[in-house]
Structure formats: structure tokens, C-alpha cells
Amino acid sequence: MREVININDRSIGAGCPVYVIAELSANHNQDFDRAVELIYAAKAAGADAVKLQTYTPDTMTVDSDQDYFQLKNGT
């Protein structure tokens, strides 16, 4: 396994400066302009990269009728 990798001419690994990745998450509220604002804010705060991801509800849930997967009493 490589001990140091390079991303955009930055070395990442032991002994290298910290490489900060900002998590955008769903804080953009599905608003593209808000997402862009958050990316610029992350850069202004010193982030080296921004993590984005997409998903659909079916990729976040388990299709199961097992009792221990069922919510009961509102919890």
C-alpha cells in the first residue's frame, strides 16, 4: 500500500499537512445555488476538497419484513 498519495499536486499521508475534506451533505436543500455558496464557503474556511454524494431512498433502506427492522410505538 502506498504511504503517500497526491491529489491536485498535494501530497497526502504521514508527515504531510492535513488535507481537509468538507462534507456538503444535504445542507444545500436541493438548491444548486446554495450548494455553490457552500462550496465557496468551504474553500474560504480552508477546505482542500468538498465531498458530494447522491442517493435514492431505496439505497438507504433495507427491504425486510423482519420484526427487528420494524418501528413500533413511534420510535
Gaussian input, Z-matrix of N, CA and C with variables (Angstrom, degrees):
# hf/3-21g

backbone

0 1
 N
 C     1     B1
 C     2     B2     1     A1
 N     3     B3     2     A2     1     D1
 C     4     B4     3     A3     2     D2
 C     5     B5     4     A4     3     D3
 N     6     B6     5     A5     4     D4
 C     7     B7     6     A6     5     D5
 C     8     B8     7     A7     6     D6
 N     9     B9     8     A8     7     D7
 C    10    B10     9     A9     8     D8
 C    11    B11    10    A10     9     D9
 N    12    B12    11    A11    10    D10
 C    13    B13    12    A12    11    D11
 C    14    B14    13    A13    12    D12
 N    15    B15    14    A14    13    D13
 C    16    B16    15    A15    14    D14
 C    17    B17    16    A16    15    D15
 N    18    B18    17    A17    16    D16
 C    19    B19    18    A18    17    D17
 C    20    B20    19    A19    18    D18
 N    21    B21    20    A20    19    D19
 C    22    B22    21    A21    20    D20
 C    23    B23    22    A22    21    D21
 N    24    B24    23    A23    22    D22
 C    25    B25    24    A24    23    D23
 C    26    B26    25    A25    24    D24
 N    27    B27    26    A26    25    D25
 C    28    B28    27    A27    26    D26
 C    29    B29    28    A28    27    D27
 N    30    B30    29    A29    28    D28
 C    31    B31    30    A30    29    D29
 C    32    B32    31    A31    30    D30
 N    33    B33    32    A32    31    D31
 C    34    B34    33    A33    32    D32
 C    35    B35    34    A34    33    D33
 N    36    B36    35    A35    34    D34
 C    37    B37    36    A36    35    D35
 C    38    B38    37    A37    36    D36
 N    39    B39    38    A38    37    D37
 C    40    B40    39    A39    38    D38
 C    41    B41    40    A40    39    D39
 N    42    B42    41    A41    40    D40
 C    43    B43    42    A42    41    D41
 C    44    B44    43    A43    42    D42
 N    45    B45    44    A44    43    D43
 C    46    B46    45    A45    44    D44
 C    47    B47    46    A46    45    D45
 N    48    B48    47    A47    46    D46
 C    49    B49    48    A48    47    D47
 C    50    B50    49    A49    48    D48
 N    51    B51    50    A50    49    D49
 C    52    B52    51    A51    50    D50
 C    53    B53    52    A52    51    D51
 N    54    B54    53    A53    52    D52
 C    55    B55    54    A54    53    D53
 C    56    B56    55    A55    54    D54
 N    57    B57    56    A56    55    D55
 C    58    B58    57    A57    56    D56
 C    59    B59    58    A58    57    D57
 N    60    B60    59    A59    58    D58
 C    61    B61    60    A60    59    D59
 C    62    B62    61    A61    60    D60
 N    63    B63    62    A62    61    D61
 C    64    B64    63    A63    62    D62
 C    65    B65    64    A64    63    D63
 N    66    B66    65    A65    64    D64
 C    67    B67    66    A66    65    D65
 C    68    B68    67    A67    66    D66
 N    69    B69    68    A68    67    D67
 C    70    B70    69    A69    68    D68
 C    71    B71    70    A70    69    D69
 N    72    B72    71    A71    70    D70
 C    73    B73    72    A72    71    D71
 C    74    B74    73    A73    72    D72
 N    75    B75    74    A74    73    D73
 C    76    B76    75    A75    74    D74
 C    77    B77    76    A76    75    D75
 N    78    B78    77    A77    76    D76
 C    79    B79    78    A78    77    D77
 C    80    B80    79    A79    78    D78
 N    81    B81    80    A80    79    D79
 C    82    B82    81    A81    80    D80
 C    83    B83    82    A82    81    D81
 N    84    B84    83    A83    82    D82
 C    85    B85    84    A84    83    D83
 C    86    B86    85    A85    84    D84
 N    87    B87    86    A86    85    D85
 C    88    B88    87    A87    86    D86
 C    89    B89    88    A88    87    D87
 N    90    B90    89    A89    88    D88
 C    91    B91    90    A90    89    D89
 C    92    B92    91    A91    90    D90
 N    93    B93    92    A92    91    D91
 C    94    B94    93    A93    92    D92
 C    95    B95    94    A94    93    D93
 N    96    B96    95    A95    94    D94
 C    97    B97    96    A96    95    D95
 C    98    B98    97    A97    96    D96
 N    99    B99    98    A98    97    D97
 C   100   B100    99    A99    98    D98
 C   101   B101   100   A100    99    D99
 N   102   B102   101   A101   100   D100
 C   103   B103   102   A102   101   D101
 C   104   B104   103   A103   102   D102
 N   105   B105   104   A104   103   D103
 C   106   B106   105   A105   104   D104
 C   107   B107   106   A106   105   D105
 N   108   B108   107   A107   106   D106
 C   109   B109   108   A108   107   D107
 C   110   B110   109   A109   108   D108
 N   111   B111   110   A110   109   D109
 C   112   B112   111   A111   110   D110
 C   113   B113   112   A112   111   D111
 N   114   B114   113   A113   112   D112
 C   115   B115   114   A114   113   D113
 C   116   B116   115   A115   114   D114
 N   117   B117   116   A116   115   D115
 C   118   B118   117   A117   116   D116
 C   119   B119   118   A118   117   D117
 N   120   B120   119   A119   118   D118
 C   121   B121   120   A120   119   D119
 C   122   B122   121   A121   120   D120
 N   123   B123   122   A122   121   D121
 C   124   B124   123   A123   122   D122
 C   125   B125   124   A124   123   D123
 N   126   B126   125   A125   124   D124
 C   127   B127   126   A126   125   D125
 C   128   B128   127   A127   126   D126
 N   129   B129   128   A128   127   D127
 C   130   B130   129   A129   128   D128
 C   131   B131   130   A130   129   D129
 N   132   B132   131   A131   130   D130
 C   133   B133   132   A132   131   D131
 C   134   B134   133   A133   132   D132
 N   135   B135   134   A134   133   D133
 C   136   B136   135   A135   134   D134
 C   137   B137   136   A136   135   D135
 N   138   B138   137   A137   136   D136
 C   139   B139   138   A138   137   D137
 C   140   B140   139   A139   138   D138
 N   141   B141   140   A140   139   D139
 C   142   B142   141   A141   140   D140
 C   143   B143   142   A142   141   D141
 N   144   B144   143   A143   142   D142
 C   145   B145   144   A144   143   D143
 C   146   B146   145   A145   144   D144
 N   147   B147   146   A146   145   D145
 C   148   B148   147   A147   146   D146
 C   149   B149   148   A148   147   D147
 N   150   B150   149   A149   148   D148
 C   151   B151   150   A150   149   D149
 C   152   B152   151   A151   150   D150
 N   153   B153   152   A152   151   D151
 C   154   B154   153   A153   152   D152
 C   155   B155   154   A154   153   D153
 N   156   B156   155   A155   154   D154
 C   157   B157   156   A156   155   D155
 C   158   B158   157   A157   156   D156
 N   159   B159   158   A158   157   D157
 C   160   B160   159   A159   158   D158
 C   161   B161   160   A160   159   D159
 N   162   B162   161   A161   160   D160
 C   163   B163   162   A162   161   D161
 C   164   B164   163   A163   162   D162
 N   165   B165   164   A164   163   D163
 C   166   B166   165   A165   164   D164
 C   167   B167   166   A166   165   D165
 N   168   B168   167   A167   166   D166
 C   169   B169   168   A168   167   D167
 C   170   B170   169   A169   168   D168
 N   171   B171   170   A170   169   D169
 C   172   B172   171   A171   170   D170
 C   173   B173   172   A172   171   D171
 N   174   B174   173   A173   172   D172
 C   175   B175   174   A174   173   D173
 C   176   B176   175   A175   174   D174
 N   177   B177   176   A176   175   D175
 C   178   B178   177   A177   176   D176
 C   179   B179   178   A178   177   D177
 N   180   B180   179   A179   178   D178
 C   181   B181   180   A180   179   D179
 C   182   B182   181   A181   180   D180
 N   183   B183   182   A182   181   D181
 C   184   B184   183   A183   182   D182
 C   185   B185   184   A184   183   D183
 N   186   B186   185   A185   184   D184
 C   187   B187   186   A186   185   D185
 C   188   B188   187   A187   186   D186
 N   189   B189   188   A188   187   D187
 C   190   B190   189   A189   188   D188
 C   191   B191   190   A190   189   D189
 N   192   B192   191   A191   190   D190
 C   193   B193   192   A192   191   D191
 C   194   B194   193   A193   192   D192
 N   195   B195   194   A194   193   D193
 C   196   B196   195   A195   194   D194
 C   197   B197   196   A196   195   D195
 N   198   B198   197   A197   196   D196
 C   199   B199   198   A198   197   D197
 C   200   B200   199   A199   198   D198
 N   201   B201   200   A200   199   D199
 C   202   B202   201   A201   200   D200
 C   203   B203   202   A202   201   D201
 N   204   B204   203   A203   202   D202
 C   205   B205   204   A204   203   D203
 C   206   B206   205   A205   204   D204
 N   207   B207   206   A206   205   D205
 C   208   B208   207   A207   206   D206
 C   209   B209   208   A208   207   D207
 N   210   B210   209   A209   208   D208
 C   211   B211   210   A210   209   D209
 C   212   B212   211   A211   210   D210
 N   213   B213   212   A212   211   D211
 C   214   B214   213   A213   212   D212
 C   215   B215   214   A214   213   D213
 N   216   B216   215   A215   214   D214
 C   217   B217   216   A216   215   D215
 C   218   B218   217   A217   216   D216
 N   219   B219   218   A218   217   D217
 C   220   B220   219   A219   218   D218
 C   221   B221   220   A220   219   D219
 N   222   B222   221   A221   220   D220
 C   223   B223   222   A222   221   D221
 C   224   B224   223   A223   222   D222

   B1=1.4519
   B2=1.5281
   B3=1.3181
   B4=1.4606
   B5=1.5159
   B6=1.3122
   B7=1.4592
   B8=1.5192
   B9=1.3274
   B10=1.4654
   B11=1.5239
   B12=1.3311
   B13=1.4602
   B14=1.5243
   B15=1.2955
   B16=1.4590
   B17=1.5159
   B18=1.3157
   B19=1.4539
   B20=1.5209
   B21=1.3134
   B22=1.4631
   B23=1.5259
   B24=1.3237
   B25=1.4689
   B26=1.5227
   B27=1.3332
   B28=1.4742
   B29=1.5111
   B30=1.3283
   B31=1.4584
   B32=1.5160
   B33=1.3375
   B34=1.4604
   B35=1.5220
   B36=1.3183
   B37=1.4558
   B38=1.5142
   B39=1.3212
   B40=1.4634
   B41=1.5236
   B42=1.3205
   B43=1.4545
   B44=1.5183
   B45=1.3313
   B46=1.4676
   B47=1.5239
   B48=1.3232
   B49=1.4679
   B50=1.5293
   B51=1.3129
   B52=1.4615
   B53=1.5285
   B54=1.3204
   B55=1.4595
   B56=1.5232
   B57=1.3204
   B58=1.4656
   B59=1.5221
   B60=1.3363
   B61=1.4628
   B62=1.5258
   B63=1.3240
   B64=1.4663
   B65=1.5260
   B66=1.3203
   B67=1.4719
   B68=1.5223
   B69=1.3203
   B70=1.4599
   B71=1.5200
   B72=1.3244
   B73=1.4589
   B74=1.5260
   B75=1.3307
   B76=1.4657
   B77=1.5225
   B78=1.3191
   B79=1.4599
   B80=1.5226
   B81=1.3125
   B82=1.4672
   B83=1.5241
   B84=1.3388
   B85=1.4698
   B86=1.5240
   B87=1.3118
   B88=1.4656
   B89=1.5272
   B90=1.3174
   B91=1.4637
   B92=1.5322
   B93=1.3398
   B94=1.4605
   B95=1.5219
   B96=1.3325
   B97=1.4650
   B98=1.5232
   B99=1.3186
   B100=1.4702
   B101=1.5293
   B102=1.3188
   B103=1.4655
   B104=1.5254
   B105=1.3215
   B106=1.4674
   B107=1.5281
   B108=1.3348
   B109=1.4720
   B110=1.5247
   B111=1.3232
   B112=1.4613
   B113=1.5259
   B114=1.3116
   B115=1.4641
   B116=1.5216
   B117=1.3290
   B118=1.4693
   B119=1.5270
   B120=1.3239
   B121=1.4688
   B122=1.5244
   B123=1.3200
   B124=1.4678
   B125=1.5233
   B126=1.3129
   B127=1.4689
   B128=1.5229
   B129=1.3323
   B130=1.4683
   B131=1.5272
   B132=1.3343
   B133=1.4660
   B134=1.5278
   B135=1.3247
   B136=1.4569
   B137=1.5156
   B138=1.3253
   B139=1.4668
   B140=1.5247
   B141=1.3194
   B142=1.4595
   B143=1.5261
   B144=1.3265
   B145=1.4636
   B146=1.5193
   B147=1.3194
   B148=1.4620
   B149=1.5221
   B150=1.3244
   B151=1.4647
   B152=1.5240
   B153=1.3145
   B154=1.4608
   B155=1.5217
   B156=1.3050
   B157=1.4577
   B158=1.5143
   B159=1.3068
   B160=1.4584
   B161=1.5195
   B162=1.3069
   B163=1.4535
   B164=1.5146
   B165=1.3017
   B166=1.4562
   B167=1.5255
   B168=1.3231
   B169=1.4730
   B170=1.5274
   B171=1.3294
   B172=1.4659
   B173=1.5222
   B174=1.3333
   B175=1.4643
   B176=1.5209
   B177=1.3311
   B178=1.4656
   B179=1.5252
   B180=1.3043
   B181=1.4561
   B182=1.5235
   B183=1.3089
   B184=1.4572
   B185=1.5223
   B186=1.3119
   B187=1.4590
   B188=1.5275
   B189=1.3238
   B190=1.4612
   B191=1.5213
   B192=1.3205
   B193=1.4605
   B194=1.5241
   B195=1.3320
   B196=1.4607
   B197=1.5227
   B198=1.3133
   B199=1.4595
   B200=1.5278
   B201=1.3236
   B202=1.4662
   B203=1.5259
   B204=1.3243
   B205=1.4584
   B206=1.5306
   B207=1.3061
   B208=1.4577
   B209=1.5224
   B210=1.3334
   B211=1.4630
   B212=1.5197
   B213=1.3206
   B214=1.4652
   B215=1.5184
   B216=1.3059
   B217=1.4703
   B218=1.5266
   B219=1.3114
   B220=1.4606
   B221=1.5094
   B222=1.3270
   B223=1.4744
   B224=1.4994
   A1=108.85
   A2=116.13
   A3=120.56
   A4=109.79
   A5=116.37
   A6=120.71
   A7=112.29
   A8=116.86
   A9=121.43
   A10=107.88
   A11=115.96
   A12=120.75
   A13=107.86
   A14=116.22
   A15=121.24
   A16=109.80
   A17=115.28
   A18=122.40
   A19=106.95
   A20=115.79
   A21=121.06
   A22=111.29
   A23=115.49
   A24=123.07
   A25=114.06
   A26=118.17
   A27=122.48
   A28=108.75
   A29=116.73
   A30=121.20
   A31=108.87
   A32=115.70
   A33=121.81
   A34=107.35
   A35=115.15
   A36=120.14
   A37=110.24
   A38=115.68
   A39=120.99
   A40=110.18
   A41=115.85
   A42=121.35
   A43=114.55
   A44=117.38
   A45=121.67
   A46=109.11
   A47=117.33
   A48=119.06
   A49=110.50
   A50=115.86
   A51=121.31
   A52=110.01
   A53=116.34
   A54=123.20
   A55=106.45
   A56=116.92
   A57=122.19
   A58=110.12
   A59=115.21
   A60=121.63
   A61=108.08
   A62=117.15
   A63=122.23
   A64=109.19
   A65=116.05
   A66=122.62
   A67=108.60
   A68=117.41
   A69=120.53
   A70=111.45
   A71=116.74
   A72=122.77
   A73=109.85
   A74=117.60
   A75=121.52
   A76=110.87
   A77=117.42
   A78=121.28
   A79=113.42
   A80=117.63
   A81=121.68
   A82=111.87
   A83=117.75
   A84=122.34
   A85=112.61
   A86=116.71
   A87=124.03
   A88=112.84
   A89=115.65
   A90=121.63
   A91=107.55
   A92=116.44
   A93=120.76
   A94=111.99
   A95=117.36
   A96=120.20
   A97=111.21
   A98=117.01
   A99=121.12
   A100=110.03
   A101=117.19
   A102=120.82
   A103=110.50
   A104=116.41
   A105=120.41
   A106=110.29
   A107=117.36
   A108=120.79
   A109=110.95
   A110=116.83
   A111=120.79
   A112=111.75
   A113=116.92
   A114=120.47
   A115=109.92
   A116=117.12
   A117=119.97
   A118=111.20
   A119=117.32
   A120=120.78
   A121=110.62
   A122=116.83
   A123=120.33
   A124=110.23
   A125=116.93
   A126=120.87
   A127=110.54
   A128=116.99
   A129=120.86
   A130=111.45
   A131=116.46
   A132=120.83
   A133=111.91
   A134=116.94
   A135=119.98
   A136=115.99
   A137=118.03
   A138=119.84
   A139=110.27
   A140=115.28
   A141=121.22
   A142=111.86
   A143=116.35
   A144=121.72
   A145=108.90
   A146=115.64
   A147=121.90
   A148=107.52
   A149=116.25
   A150=121.73
   A151=108.78
   A152=115.63
   A153=122.73
   A154=108.20
   A155=116.70
   A156=120.12
   A157=109.36
   A158=115.46
   A159=120.92
   A160=108.04
   A161=115.17
   A162=119.85
   A163=109.22
   A164=114.74
   A165=121.88
   A166=107.14
   A167=118.06
   A168=120.18
   A169=113.66
   A170=117.38
   A171=118.98
   A172=113.19
   A173=117.81
   A174=119.65
   A175=111.87
   A176=117.27
   A177=121.01
   A178=112.71
   A179=117.75
   A180=120.64
   A181=110.19
   A182=114.76
   A183=121.40
   A184=108.01
   A185=116.49
   A186=121.40
   A187=108.09
   A188=115.78
   A189=120.10
   A190=110.65
   A191=115.67
   A192=121.69
   A193=111.46
   A194=117.38
   A195=120.59
   A196=110.06
   A197=115.99
   A198=122.05
   A199=112.91
   A200=118.07
   A201=120.15
   A202=113.24
   A203=118.49
   A204=121.56
   A205=112.10
   A206=118.33
   A207=122.69
   A208=110.97
   A209=116.51
   A210=121.75
   A211=109.02
   A212=115.33
   A213=120.56
   A214=109.29
   A215=116.23
   A216=122.19
   A217=112.76
   A218=117.24
   A219=120.73
   A220=114.89
   A221=118.42
   A222=120.26
   A223=111.18
   D1=138.82
   D2=179.42
   D3=-72.77
   D4=139.44
   D5=-179.92
   D6=-87.29
   D7=-24.40
   D8=179.54
   D9=-132.96
   D10=134.47
   D11=173.31
   D12=-119.91
   D13=162.78
   D14=178.90
   D15=-121.64
   D16=130.98
   D17=174.53
   D18=-127.30
   D19=119.49
   D20=177.70
   D21=52.02
   D22=48.27
   D23=179.19
   D24=65.11
   D25=19.23
   D26=175.03
   D27=-112.54
   D28=128.25
   D29=175.62
   D30=-81.12
   D31=135.89
   D32=-179.68
   D33=-127.99
   D34=123.15
   D35=179.44
   D36=159.79
   D37=-173.81
   D38=-179.45
   D39=-57.73
   D40=133.56
   D41=178.66
   D42=83.66
   D43=-2.59
   D44=179.61
   D45=-98.35
   D46=156.44
   D47=174.78
   D48=-58.27
   D49=152.49
   D50=-179.94
   D51=-61.69
   D52=137.55
   D53=176.24
   D54=-105.73
   D55=109.45
   D56=-173.44
   D57=-91.75
   D58=125.83
   D59=177.05
   D60=-113.80
   D61=116.50
   D62=179.01
   D63=-82.90
   D64=135.22
   D65=178.39
   D66=-93.42
   D67=111.13
   D68=-178.84
   D69=-75.22
   D70=-33.67
   D71=178.44
   D72=53.60
   D73=-143.04
   D74=-179.83
   D75=-103.24
   D76=18.66
   D77=-177.15
   D78=-65.13
   D79=-12.03
   D80=177.89
   D81=-79.76
   D82=-12.93
   D83=179.62
   D84=54.40
   D85=37.29
   D86=179.50
   D87=60.80
   D88=29.41
   D89=179.54
   D90=-114.73
   D91=112.22
   D92=-176.41
   D93=-57.41
   D94=-45.69
   D95=-179.19
   D96=-61.25
   D97=-38.63
   D98=177.08
   D99=-64.77
   D100=-40.48
   D101=178.00
   D102=-60.29
   D103=-43.81
   D104=178.61
   D105=-62.66
   D106=-43.31
   D107=177.12
   D108=-58.09
   D109=-43.33
   D110=-179.38
   D111=-66.05
   D112=-36.10
   D113=177.58
   D114=-65.05
   D115=-45.24
   D116=177.22
   D117=-63.70
   D118=-38.29
   D119=178.26
   D120=-64.84
   D121=-39.98
   D122=178.04
   D123=-62.71
   D124=-42.71
   D125=177.79
   D126=-62.89
   D127=-44.87
   D128=179.76
   D129=-62.73
   D130=-29.63
   D131=179.88
   D132=-83.17
   D133=-4.06
   D134=175.95
   D135=106.09
   D136=5.50
   D137=179.42
   D138=-67.93
   D139=143.15
   D140=177.56
   D141=-90.74
   D142=-22.41
   D143=-178.14
   D144=-154.17
   D145=164.77
   D146=176.62
   D147=-127.27
   D148=133.83
   D149=178.45
   D150=-96.08
   D151=126.70
   D152=176.19
   D153=-122.55
   D154=150.26
   D155=173.98
   D156=-152.11
   D157=155.32
   D158=174.58
   D159=-122.75
   D160=155.22
   D161=178.55
   D162=-158.77
   D163=163.62
   D164=172.76
   D165=-122.03
   D166=154.71
   D167=-176.81
   D168=-53.22
   D169=-35.97
   D170=-177.77
   D171=-67.75
   D172=-18.97
   D173=177.76
   D174=-87.46
   D175=-6.78
   D176=-178.09
   D177=-109.44
   D178=-2.55
   D179=-176.12
   D180=-123.81
   D181=161.15
   D182=177.99
   D183=-107.30
   D184=125.52
   D185=178.36
   D186=-82.70
   D187=91.17
   D188=-175.88
   D189=-146.36
   D190=142.24
   D191=174.88
   D192=-98.67
   D193=4.16
   D194=-179.40
   D195=-59.89
   D196=140.55
   D197=-175.73
   D198=-55.50
   D199=-40.55
   D200=-176.25
   D201=-72.59
   D202=-6.69
   D203=173.75
   D204=-95.86
   D205=-4.43
   D206=-175.70
   D207=-93.91
   D208=136.17
   D209=175.92
   D210=-83.09
   D211=138.02
   D212=-179.66
   D213=-134.03
   D214=148.34
   D215=176.99
   D216=57.35
   D217=31.71
   D218=176.74
   D219=72.49
   D220=12.02
   D221=178.78
   D222=-122.62

